[in-house]
């Protein structure tokens, strides 16, 4: 089934071809027709499955011929849990939207940066991508109104509920018109999520894309047994030995992220840490440099484990293991995306060994282990 069979706006097909989207991904095959016909959708799919284009393409098509709006009254609202995801989703709307004959204005709003430019930017908005807290501030100050929202998207809905956005979501829902299209995407279907489904979704088309076993299979996973004090030298060894050019390193605390990045820099390996305590400007700049290949190592916490799409990222290193097996899969899912091979390396201390076994069991795959005691880390 080619993209041309859906009835998407013809100019979008040209952008799809230019972007090398040759075939729709499974989630797109099901979501695009459902959204085009104004149905509610519950999509259970991992990031990396192509769900963003799965909702952006039909939403943009539906907006053609329907762009007249009162000033500061958005027609589409996309709620996301993090600033990075907000920026990324806006980029996808702009990538496809800029090709359309009728102009569609998309803006992303999120906390941690000055509110004034966002207030000004909301003039003439059609598509609003937002994190909940900042959205409410903007609604309270009447910089934007939600009474004309025709389509609501909750992206990474499971994450939003985990992060304790429930109260804010309730307040946002109170501003929305009752009649609207609701699209809810989540990597997992939790109990909390079932509650929210029942509140907001009306006879949804349910799309469940099983995580592709081949997708994990595409990732070459290795574990290193290493004592705690040898992790720093091992990290430098692994990066240098394999001549890694673009590596995402995960730590479990902001303190450790800074620490690891500092040590790498001191040893001549270009690295920057980004996490929740860094300013939005610093985070965006580091991510931009990393995506463009200017920055060799990006060190981060689980803030970025979900949702962030870095094209063809070749290496992910778990300097510290995540607590949950699900987060492990999300972390390593930053590589091997969109059908490209990738490599994931995990450092496993004696204390971590039991936990790493649990992770592997949950994943259904055993990871090749190397004992760092057999390696001369100085070479
Ligand atoms: P997402 O799950 O929305 O973050 O998308 C994951 C990645 O897949 C992004 O880099 C998209 O540009 C890419 N992508 C999405 N749909 C397609 C497609 N049909 N063909 C090729 N690449 C795609």
Boltz pocket constraint, residues with backbone or C-beta under 6 A from the ligand:
constraints:
  - pocket:
      binder: B
      contacts: [[A, 19], [A, 20], [A, 21], [A, 22], [A, 23], [A, 24], [A, 25], [A, 28], [A, 46], [A, 47], [A, 48], [A, 49], [A, 50], [A, 51], [A, 52], [A, 53], [A, 307], [A, 309], [A, 311], [A, 337], [A, 338]]
      max_distance: 6.0
